[in-house]
Amino acid sequence: MLARIRSLPRGGQRPGREGEFDRRLIAPMVLGSVLNPVNSSMIAVALVPIGTAFGAPPAETAWLVSALYLATAVGQPVIGRLVDTHGPRRLYLAGTALVGVAGLLGALAPSLGLLIAARVLLGLGTSAAYPAAMHLTRSEAARTGRDSPAGVLTALAVANQTVAVIGPTLGGLLIGAGGWRAVFAVNVPLSLACLVLGAARLPRRPARARRTSARLDGTGIALFAAMLVALMLFLMKPQAAHWYLPAAAVAIACAFAARELRVRDPFIDLRTLAGNRPLIVTYLRQLLGYTASYAFLYGYTQWLEEGRRLTPSAAGLVLLPLSGAALAVSAATGRSTAVRGKLVVGSFLQLAACSAMLSVGTGSGIWLLVAVGILAGIPQGLIGLANQAALYHQADPARIGSAAGLLRTFTYLGAMAASAANAAFFPHGATTAGLHHLALFMLGGAALLLALVLPDRSLRRLAPAAHN
């Protein structure tokens, strides 16, 4: 018995049987990963009531969206690198604890400024779980000798992509039950659940972390953060008068590249990344795919409330079938290793969804509004699942956390581009004409996505034997 106890990892976690993924890890991995996409999306139906409560125009409430995106885009690869060097447990626990603090701050905030601060903290806190989950998935694959734990990757994809579209429905129900502050307060029990599961099940000292002695590239991280901040501030309100922001982003990017090419252990290994063309294309696909997805999520939801005159609760219910469609397609195709097939079908369906948006108007029946949402939900499930699987096989295993975090960065760059498009096409509210112009913008992005997918031969090779 003593020998059996000593065989357990520190932290009390029983290892999975040889050759099998330790399924005790799945619950904290998935639940932690839910925090970011849910908080990213359920705020969509809360913007109008928050603006009413504080007398704030849409230009000010838009910061509630942008603040989380900005914090997450910077935080994900930074915390992912910390996960790679120090292991996932401490970063996971610290991040999910911060989510609870941010949720409480938002629920009690007396001003819009404190709400925005709460969203920044939510962005940073939710940045830990996904890189930690990808790190654990790769570590378990190395331990079991099974390189493609398709069932686990599917569970993460459902949590990180499909759950995002449940956000508006959940947000609408929470607002109906307890007002917009409930959208923040719900993070407190979610945080507590993550802390309990994480403390009980995550290993204290993964073997990969013990072998890593790399120093953290603080200067590189600071330059990377400054570059993203300048770029995303411009995307939040692109105007000719703000020309200095993209100029600053380019200048900082040059300094960042010079720094990363010179140091021994860079934050982002640009030489390796430059030689990994398939991974770069995966990042670009993520950017294009989620520009269209988030433009739909926020633009369509805002139009349902302002243009179609639905209540937040009703708008959330109209989008519920969208969530079901994304969930169903992720569950049905998750174990398939046909990455290219998912991307091709997803790209064509995204084109179809954007085209269908051109047919809706203030007099459209609920059935048509629901049908458009279902059509938009299917590619959301396919594209996110495929890009995650592609990254898992394309990224350097020693940097899987930072690579996964960078995938999220491109997700939120797409979200910021979508936010800028919404602001441009809805300057005085979400009109039907503005929605149709937004749909044309999304059509262009979907066409570019398809143009990246069809000629990419490297996707055909991403089909190893799948295992649970």
Secondary structure, DSSP 8 states (H G I E B T S, - for coil): -HHHHHTS-TTS-----TTS--GGGHHHHHHHHHHHHHHHHHGGGTHHHHHHHHT--HHHHHHHHHHHHHHHHHHHHHHHHHHHHH-HHHHHHHHHHHHHHHHHHHHH-SSHHHHHHHHHHHHHHTTSHHHHHHHHHHHHHHHHT-S-BHHHHHHHHIIIIIHHHHHHHHHHHHHHHH-TTHHHHTHHHHHHHHHHHHHHHS-SS-HHHHH------HHHHHHHHHHHHHHHHHHHS--GGGTHHHHHHHHHHHHHHHHHHHSSS-SS-HHHHHT-HHHHHHHHHHHHHHHHHHHHHHHHHHHHHHTS---HHHHHHHTHHHHHHHHHHHHHHTT---HHHHHHHHHHHHHHHHHHHTT--TT--HHHHHHHHHHHHHHHHHHHHHHHHHHHHHS-GGGHHHHHHHHHHHHHHHHHHHHHHHHHH-TTS--HHHHHHHHHHHHHHHHHHHHHHTT-GGGGG-----B-
